[in-house]
Structures are given as C-alpha cells and as structure tokens.
Amino acid sequence: MKYLILFKLVLSEISNNKLRSSLTSLGIIIGVASVISIISLTQGAKNQIENQFLNLGGKSLIVKPGDKTSSGIGIPGDEIQFSINDVKSIERIDKIDFTAPISKVTRIARYGNKNIFTAIVGTSPDFFYINNWFTSRGNVFTDEDTDNSQAVCVIGSTVAKDLFGSEEAVGKLLRIDNTAFTVTGILSSIGQTTSGRDQDDAIIIPYTTMQKRIVGSSSIESISVSVNNPSDLESVESEITRILRTNHNTSQTSTDGFYLTSQETVLKRINKVSGTMTLLLAMVASISLLVGGMGIMNIMLVSVIERTKEIGIRMAIGAKQKDIVVQFITESVIISMIGGVIGILCGITASRITTLLTDWPSSVSFGTIILAFIFSLMIGVFFGYYPAKKASGLDPIEALRYE
C-alpha cells in the first residue's frame, strides 16, 4: 500500500511538470532511437549480404588436386587425378545437394568473322544450381546432353556481346576448335571477381563433350559441391576427405594429393566484421544515452532543490531515508522508461522510413528492443541514484526552514 501511494505521488509529480519531464526524457528518446535504428539497419545489411553470398555459392566447396599451405593457399604437389567415379562417390553423401565435375581450358571461339579468346568450362547441369547461375535467355543444357556428349553450350553475357553483338545468340552455332556448338542459353550477368576477372567471359559445355571433343582426356580438374546447409560444410569436408583417401589409397601417405576450399571461412569473416561494425556504431549511438542520463541527473538535482521543503515535511511525518531514495529513483526510472518506449517506436519508424526511401534493408529484432529498454531503465537507476541520495541526506529541520 505504501509503495502504491509512492507510485501515485511520483506520477503526480511528473504530470505536474509535463514540459520539464518531456525535455528530460528527450536525450533518452534520441539515444534509444539511434541505437534501434543503427542496429536494425546494420543487421538488415548483414542479412542481405549473407543471403547474396549464399546465393552465389556460399553453401559450396571445391575439391582441388595438390596441397594447401597453412594459410589456405593451394600449391602444386603430389596431385591425384580425379575421375567420374570420385564424383559419383561424393554425390552419394546425404548432406549434399549437387555435385559437379569441372574442367577448364582457354580456347578461341568463332562466330562468322568474329574470334574471341575465352574460358571453356566443362561441367554438368548441377554446376548452375551450385552457383545459382542461370540463363537470362534460353536454357541450360540437360543431363541427357551430358550423357550423350552433345555439342551444346551456354554462354556468358560478355561472350554473347563480343561474338553476337545485338544478334540473338540462342539457337546459333559457334565453333570451338573444330566442333560446332549450339547455343542453348545466355547466362545472366554476374560481373567480375574481386581479382578483376570477368566471370561472364566464359562458355559452359557438358564435361563429357569437353573430354571427347576438346581435351581428349577423361581427367577432371576439380569437383564442386553444394551442401543442404552451411553448417554441414565441416562434416561434408570430412566425409569427402575420407572417400577420396579410400578411392586413391592416400590414407597411408604423408599428403592426400588434394585439398578442399569452402566459403565457410569467408562467411565467418563477414559475420565478424558486421558484428564489429554493429557494436561500434551502437557504442557511438549510446553516447547520446549517456548524455540523456546526465540530463536526467541534472533535472533531478534541480528538483531536489525545488522540493526541499516537501522532503522535510515527508521526513517530519515519518518518511525514512529509504523512502525518499525510492521516490526519486522511481521518478527517474519512469521518466527514463517513457523515453525508452518512445525512443523504441521512433527507432523502428526511422529504420522503416529509411528502408522505404533508400531500399536499405532493416531488421528489427525483439532482442534489440528488449536490450534498449533495459539499458534505458538502467540509465534511470544509475543517474537517478545520486540526486536520490542527496535528497535523502537532507536534514529535516533545515529542510522545513528552506525557502
């Protein structure tokens, strides 16, 4: 009952000083809104980057011949020769979605009187699913084309522009070496790699056709694999290593003759960098929360001076120091909580408006809202404690005489 009366007294004091209470909570409002909007926008950007990364092969790994240094760089070594049997063994792993053999050479491609020097990639239809890379016009070649070693190809947008110009390429014939290939589709443009290589400057053909008509060998340069879930990458790597060691009898040798590279490390690095950036930006935004807390403390100190006689009367009729402390801290916390709630609403609104105006993604999590609210409550307790102690330390007699 005593605390209910105290709570009503605090609300009455805040209500009687609406303007001052509003200005006091303004710093908290700005601080919480800044934290919410910054975290939601950075989290949204992080989610978008992760999704784009996963769509561009973030769930994939590549098996290559040779050795790998401690820094993860592949180097020539006692290389094993991959075969289609290795591919078929790997694709039987439960956690794998797609498996594609890959062979690459560079050749001159011809159409009419135009010649270009470009990359020729021999693979299976799974390659397009692993890399989430499909045609903008036409279609990719099929498993039947691969089984029958058909002379068909899918070309990158750069090849389409350089060889065919404005002419429709789908259905046309281009020549690689002495073989005429029918263009079944044109791949959507994906641009350059980080090293500056144009990924659209390539022609994709069935690996069986590559073996029989281009290189005259059944060798496979590398094997690309896509897993069901990025968290499965580590276990799939172990299983692939076991299979290849068994297939090539390398378990007793000092080197395997192959190594695996995955995008898991890159994904972890992205998460680490984005997490650090979010933390730094949130810390910067939190400075305004501290400023708001100082504003609460200053106003509460002024309130102590203004209400000195009231405090003296309360003490004279039996209020203890603890009651005075609780009253002032409660008042500080309520002002801070009101600012926190308004700040949360403002932060969510600001992030949504930013998304609508700039297409910058945002992601407001329940955890972030709770954290911001708790932090604003703690600001109220921390910065309200000193004025509360100062008020409770007043001498009742002197307080009653105060004018």
C-alpha positions as CSV (number, residue, x, y, z in Angstrom):
1,M,0.0,0.0,0.0
2,K,2.8,2.4,0.9
3,Y,4.5,1.8,-2.4
4,L,1.3,2.3,-4.3
5,I,0.9,5.7,-2.7
6,L,4.5,6.4,-3.5
7,F,3.9,5.5,-7.2
8,K,0.9,7.8,-7.4
9,L,3.0,10.6,-5.9
10,V,5.7,10.1,-8.5
11,L,3.2,10.1,-11.3
12,S,1.6,13.2,-9.9
13,E,5.0,15.0,-9.8
14,I,5.7,14.0,-13.4
15,S,2.2,15.1,-14.5
16,N,2.6,18.5,-12.9
17,N,5.8,19.1,-14.7
18,K,5.0,17.8,-18.2
19,L,7.3,20.1,-20.2
20,R,10.2,19.5,-17.9
21,S,9.7,15.8,-17.8
22,S,9.4,15.7,-21.6
23,L,12.6,17.7,-22.1
24,T,14.3,15.4,-19.5
25,S,13.4,12.3,-21.4
26,L,14.4,13.8,-24.8
27,G,18.0,12.6,-24.5
28,I,16.9,9.1,-23.8
29,I,14.4,9.2,-26.7
30,I,17.2,10.2,-29.1
31,G,19.7,7.7,-27.7
32,V,17.3,4.7,-27.8
33,A,16.0,5.7,-31.3
34,S,19.6,5.9,-32.6
35,V,20.6,2.6,-31.1
36,I,17.5,0.8,-32.5
37,S,17.7,2.3,-36.0
38,I,21.5,1.8,-36.3
39,I,21.4,-1.9,-35.1
40,S,18.4,-2.7,-37.3
41,L,19.9,-1.1,-40.4
42,T,23.3,-2.8,-39.9
43,Q,21.6,-6.1,-39.1
44,G,19.5,-5.8,-42.2
45,A,22.5,-5.1,-44.4
46,K,24.3,-8.1,-42.8
47,N,21.4,-10.4,-43.6
48,Q,21.3,-9.1,-47.2
49,I,25.0,-9.7,-47.7
50,E,24.7,-13.2,-46.2
51,N,21.8,-14.1,-48.5
52,Q,23.6,-12.8,-51.5
53,F,26.7,-14.6,-50.5
54,L,24.8,-17.9,-50.0
55,N,23.1,-17.4,-53.4
56,L,26.5,-17.0,-55.1
57,G,27.9,-20.3,-53.7
58,G,28.1,-19.7,-50.0
59,K,26.9,-23.3,-49.4
60,S,29.5,-24.8,-51.7
61,L,33.0,-26.2,-51.5
62,I,35.5,-27.2,-54.2
63,V,37.9,-30.2,-54.2
64,K,41.2,-29.5,-56.0
65,P,44.3,-31.5,-56.7
66,G,47.6,-30.6,-55.0
67,D,48.4,-29.4,-51.5
68,K,47.3,-26.5,-49.3
69,T,49.5,-24.3,-47.2
70,S,48.7,-23.4,-43.6
71,S,47.3,-20.0,-44.9
72,G,44.9,-21.9,-47.1
73,I,46.6,-21.2,-50.4
74,G,46.7,-24.1,-52.9
75,I,50.1,-25.1,-54.2
76,P,51.3,-27.8,-56.7
77,G,52.2,-31.0,-55.0
78,D,51.7,-34.8,-55.3
79,E,48.4,-34.3,-57.2
80,I,45.8,-37.1,-57.6
81,Q,43.8,-37.4,-60.8
82,F,40.1,-37.0,-60.2
83,S,37.7,-39.3,-62.1
84,I,34.0,-39.6,-62.6
85,N,34.0,-42.3,-60.0
86,D,35.1,-39.8,-57.4
87,V,32.2,-37.5,-58.4
88,K,29.7,-40.3,-58.1
89,S,31.1,-41.4,-54.8
90,I,30.8,-37.8,-53.4
91,E,27.3,-37.2,-54.7
92,R,26.0,-40.1,-52.6
93,I,26.7,-38.2,-49.4
94,D,23.3,-37.4,-47.8
95,K,24.0,-33.8,-46.9
96,I,25.0,-32.9,-50.4
97,D,22.5,-31.2,-52.8
98,F,24.5,-31.0,-56.0
99,T,27.9,-32.3,-57.3
100,A,29.6,-31.1,-60.5
101,P,32.9,-32.1,-62.1
102,I,34.8,-29.1,-63.6
103,S,37.5,-28.8,-66.2
104,K,38.7,-25.6,-67.7
105,V,40.7,-24.6,-70.7
106,T,41.1,-21.5,-72.8
107,R,40.3,-21.6,-76.5
108,I,39.3,-19.4,-79.4
109,A,35.6,-19.3,-80.1
110,R,34.4,-18.3,-83.5
111,Y,31.1,-17.0,-85.0
112,G,31.1,-15.7,-88.5
113,N,34.1,-13.4,-88.9
114,K,34.5,-12.8,-85.2
115,N,37.0,-14.6,-82.9
116,I,37.4,-14.3,-79.2
117,F,39.8,-15.9,-76.7
118,T,37.7,-17.2,-73.8
119,A,37.4,-19.7,-71.0
120,I,35.7,-23.0,-71.8
121,V,34.3,-24.8,-68.7
122,G,33.3,-28.4,-68.9
123,T,30.8,-29.4,-66.2
124,S,27.4,-30.9,-65.5
125,P,24.0,-29.2,-65.1
126,D,24.5,-29.3,-61.3
127,F,27.1,-26.5,-61.8
128,F,24.4,-24.0,-62.5
129,Y,22.5,-24.9,-59.3
130,I,25.6,-24.9,-57.1
131,N,26.4,-21.4,-58.2
132,N,22.8,-20.2,-58.5
133,W,23.7,-19.0,-62.0
134,F,21.0,-19.4,-64.6
135,T,20.1,-18.1,-68.0
136,S,18.5,-14.8,-68.8
137,R,17.5,-16.2,-72.2
138,G,17.2,-19.8,-73.4
139,N,18.0,-22.7,-71.2
140,V,21.0,-24.6,-69.7
141,F,22.0,-27.9,-71.1
142,T,20.5,-31.1,-69.6
143,D,21.7,-34.4,-68.1
144,E,20.8,-36.1,-71.3
145,D,23.0,-33.7,-73.2
146,T,25.8,-34.6,-70.8
147,D,25.2,-38.3,-71.0
148,N,25.3,-38.2,-74.9
149,S,28.2,-35.7,-75.1
150,Q,26.2,-33.3,-77.1
151,A,27.8,-30.3,-78.7
152,V,25.8,-27.7,-76.9
153,C,26.8,-24.7,-74.8
154,V,25.6,-21.9,-72.5
155,I,27.5,-18.6,-73.0
156,G,28.2,-15.8,-70.6
157,S,26.8,-12.3,-71.4
158,T,30.3,-11.0,-72.3
159,V,30.7,-13.8,-74.9
160,A,27.2,-13.1,-76.2
161,K,28.1,-9.4,-76.7
162,D,31.5,-9.9,-78.2
163,L,30.5,-12.7,-80.6
164,F,26.9,-11.9,-81.5
165,G,26.5,-8.2,-80.7
166,S,22.8,-7.3,-81.0
167,E,22.0,-10.5,-82.8
168,E,20.1,-13.2,-80.9
169,A,22.6,-15.9,-79.9
170,V,20.2,-18.6,-78.7
171,G,20.0,-21.4,-81.3
172,K,23.0,-20.1,-83.2
173,L,26.2,-22.2,-83.9
174,L,29.6,-21.1,-82.7
175,R,32.9,-23.1,-83.2
176,I,35.4,-24.1,-80.6
177,D,38.4,-25.8,-82.2
178,N,36.8,-27.9,-85.0
179,T,33.5,-28.5,-83.3
180,A,30.3,-26.5,-83.9
181,F,28.3,-25.9,-80.7
182,T,24.6,-24.9,-80.5
183,V,24.0,-22.1,-78.0
184,T,21.1,-23.2,-75.8
185,G,21.1,-20.2,-73.5
186,I,22.8,-17.0,-72.3
187,L,23.7,-16.7,-68.6
188,S,22.6,-13.7,-66.5
189,S,25.5,-11.3,-65.8
190,I,27.3,-11.7,-62.5
191,G,30.2,-9.3,-63.1
192,Q,33.8,-9.5,-62.0
193,T,35.6,-11.4,-59.2
194,T,37.4,-9.5,-56.5
195,S,40.6,-10.0,-58.5
196,G,39.0,-8.3,-61.6
197,R,38.4,-11.4,-63.7
198,D,35.3,-11.2,-65.9
199,Q,33.1,-14.2,-64.9
200,D,30.7,-13.5,-67.8
201,D,33.6,-14.2,-70.3
202,A,33.1,-18.0,-70.4
203,I,31.4,-20.7,-72.4
204,I,29.9,-23.7,-70.4
205,I,29.7,-27.1,-72.1
206,P,29.0,-30.6,-70.9
207,Y,32.1,-32.1,-69.3
208,T,31.8,-35.3,-71.4
209,T,31.9,-33.1,-74.6
210,M,34.9,-31.3,-73.2
211,Q,36.7,-34.7,-72.6
212,K,35.9,-36.1,-76.0
213,R,36.0,-33.1,-78.3
214,I,38.2,-30.5,-76.7
215,V,40.9,-32.0,-74.5
216,G,40.8,-35.7,-75.5
217,S,41.2,-36.8,-71.9
218,S,38.9,-38.2,-69.2
219,S,40.6,-36.1,-66.5
220,I,38.6,-33.8,-64.2
221,E,40.3,-30.7,-62.9
222,S,38.2,-30.1,-59.8
223,I,34.9,-31.1,-58.1
224,S,32.3,-28.6,-56.9
225,V,29.8,-29.5,-54.2
226,S,26.8,-27.7,-52.7
227,V,25.5,-28.8,-49.3
228,N,22.0,-28.6,-47.8
229,N,23.0,-26.2,-45.0
230,P,26.1,-24.1,-44.5
231,S,26.5,-25.7,-41.0
232,D,27.1,-29.0,-42.8
233,L,30.2,-27.9,-44.6
234,E,32.6,-29.1,-42.0
235,S,31.1,-32.6,-41.7
236,V,30.9,-32.9,-45.5
237,E,34.5,-31.9,-45.9
238,S,35.5,-34.8,-43.5
239,E,33.4,-37.2,-45.5
240,I,34.8,-36.2,-48.8
241,T,38.3,-36.4,-47.5
242,R,37.6,-40.0,-46.3
243,I,36.1,-41.0,-49.6
244,L,38.9,-39.6,-51.7
245,R,41.6,-41.1,-49.4
246,T,39.9,-44.5,-49.9
247,N,39.4,-44.2,-53.6
248,H,43.0,-43.1,-54.2
249,N,44.7,-45.1,-51.4
250,T,46.3,-42.0,-49.9
251,S,45.4,-42.6,-46.2
252,Q,48.9,-44.0,-45.5
253,T,50.9,-41.3,-47.3
254,S,52.1,-38.0,-45.9
255,T,50.0,-35.9,-48.3
256,D,46.5,-36.5,-49.7
257,G,47.2,-35.0,-53.1
258,F,44.0,-32.9,-52.9
259,Y,42.6,-30.2,-50.7
260,L,39.2,-28.6,-50.1
261,T,38.3,-24.9,-50.1
262,S,34.9,-23.7,-48.8
263,Q,33.2,-20.4,-48.4
264,E,32.6,-21.0,-44.6
265,T,35.7,-19.0,-43.6
266,V,34.6,-16.1,-45.8
267,L,31.1,-16.2,-44.3
268,K,32.5,-16.3,-40.7
269,R,34.7,-13.3,-41.6
270,I,31.6,-11.4,-42.9
271,N,29.8,-12.1,-39.7
272,K,32.7,-11.0,-37.6
273,V,33.2,-7.7,-39.5
274,S,29.5,-6.9,-39.5
275,G,29.3,-7.7,-35.8
276,T,32.2,-5.4,-35.0
277,M,30.7,-2.6,-37.1
278,T,27.3,-3.0,-35.4
279,L,29.0,-2.9,-31.9
280,L,31.0,0.2,-32.8
281,L,28.0,2.1,-34.3
282,A,25.8,1.1,-31.3
283,M,28.5,2.4,-28.9
284,V,28.6,5.7,-30.7
285,A,24.8,5.9,-30.6
286,S,24.9,5.0,-26.9
287,I,26.8,8.2,-26.1
288,S,23.5,10.1,-26.6
289,L,22.0,7.8,-24.0
290,L,24.7,8.8,-21.5
291,V,24.0,12.5,-22.4
292,G,20.3,11.8,-21.7
293,G,21.2,10.2,-18.4
294,M,23.2,13.3,-17.4
295,G,20.2,15.4,-18.3
296,I,18.0,13.3,-16.0
297,M,20.5,13.7,-13.2
298,N,20.7,17.5,-13.6
299,I,17.0,17.9,-13.7
300,M,16.6,15.6,-10.7
301,L,19.1,17.7,-8.8
302,V,17.2,20.8,-9.6
303,S,14.0,19.0,-8.4
304,V,15.7,18.2,-5.1
305,I,16.4,21.9,-4.5
306,E,12.8,22.9,-5.5
307,R,11.2,20.2,-3.3
308,T,13.4,20.6,-0.3
309,K,10.5,21.7,1.9
310,E,8.3,18.9,0.6
311,I,11.1,16.4,1.5
312,G,11.4,18.0,5.0
313,I,7.6,17.6,5.6
314,R,7.7,13.9,4.5
315,M,10.6,13.2,6.8
316,A,8.8,15.1,9.6
317,I,5.7,12.9,9.4
318,G,7.7,9.6,9.4
319,A,9.2,9.0,6.0
320,K,12.6,7.3,6.1
321,Q,15.7,8.0,4.0
322,K,15.0,4.8,2.1
323,D,11.5,6.1,1.2
324,I,13.0,9.3,-0.2
325,V,15.6,7.4,-2.2
326,V,12.9,5.1,-3.7
327,Q,10.7,8.0,-4.6
328,F,13.4,9.9,-6.5
329,I,14.8,6.8,-8.2
330,T,11.3,5.7,-9.2
331,E,10.7,9.1,-10.7
332,S,14.0,9.0,-12.6
333,V,13.3,5.4,-13.8
334,I,9.7,6.3,-15.0
335,I,11.0,9.3,-17.0
336,S,13.7,7.2,-18.5
337,M,11.3,4.3,-19.3
338,I,8.9,6.7,-21.0
339,G,11.8,8.0,-23.1
340,G,12.9,4.4,-23.8
341,V,9.4,3.4,-25.1
342,I,9.1,6.5,-27.3
343,G,12.7,6.0,-28.5
344,I,12.0,2.4,-29.5
345,L,9.0,3.5,-31.5
346,C,10.9,6.3,-33.1
347,G,13.8,4.0,-33.9
348,I,11.6,1.4,-35.6
349,T,9.8,4.1,-37.5
350,A,13.1,5.7,-38.6
351,S,14.5,2.4,-39.8
352,R,11.3,1.6,-41.7
353,I,11.3,5.0,-43.4
354,T,15.0,4.6,-44.3
355,T,14.2,1.3,-46.0
356,L,11.3,2.8,-47.9
357,L,13.3,5.8,-49.1
358,T,16.6,4.2,-49.9
359,D,15.9,0.4,-50.3
360,W,18.5,-0.1,-47.5
361,P,17.3,-3.3,-45.7
362,S,16.4,-3.2,-42.0
363,S,15.8,-6.0,-39.4
364,V,14.4,-5.1,-36.0
365,S,14.8,-7.9,-33.6
366,F,12.9,-8.4,-30.4
367,G,16.2,-8.9,-28.5
368,T,17.4,-5.5,-29.6
369,I,14.2,-3.8,-28.4
370,I,14.4,-5.5,-25.0
371,L,18.1,-4.6,-24.7
372,A,17.4,-1.0,-25.5
373,F,14.6,-0.9,-23.0
374,I,16.6,-2.5,-20.2
375,F,19.5,-0.1,-21.0
376,S,17.2,2.9,-20.7
377,L,15.9,1.6,-17.4
378,M,19.4,1.2,-16.1
379,I,20.2,4.8,-17.1
380,G,17.3,5.9,-15.0
381,V,18.5,4.0,-12.0
382,F,22.2,5.0,-12.3
383,F,21.7,8.7,-12.9
384,G,18.8,9.0,-10.5
385,Y,20.7,7.5,-7.6
386,Y,22.9,10.5,-6.8
387,P,20.0,13.0,-6.7
388,A,18.0,10.5,-4.6
389,K,20.9,10.1,-2.1
390,K,21.3,13.8,-1.9
391,A,17.6,14.3,-1.2
392,S,17.6,11.6,1.5
393,G,20.6,13.2,3.1
394,L,18.8,16.5,3.8
395,D,18.4,17.5,7.5
396,P,14.6,17.5,8.1
397,I,14.7,20.6,10.3
398,E,16.8,22.6,7.8
399,A,14.6,21.3,5.0
400,L,11.5,22.7,6.7
401,R,13.1,26.1,7.2
402,Y,14.1,26.2,3.5
403,E,12.6,29.0,1.5
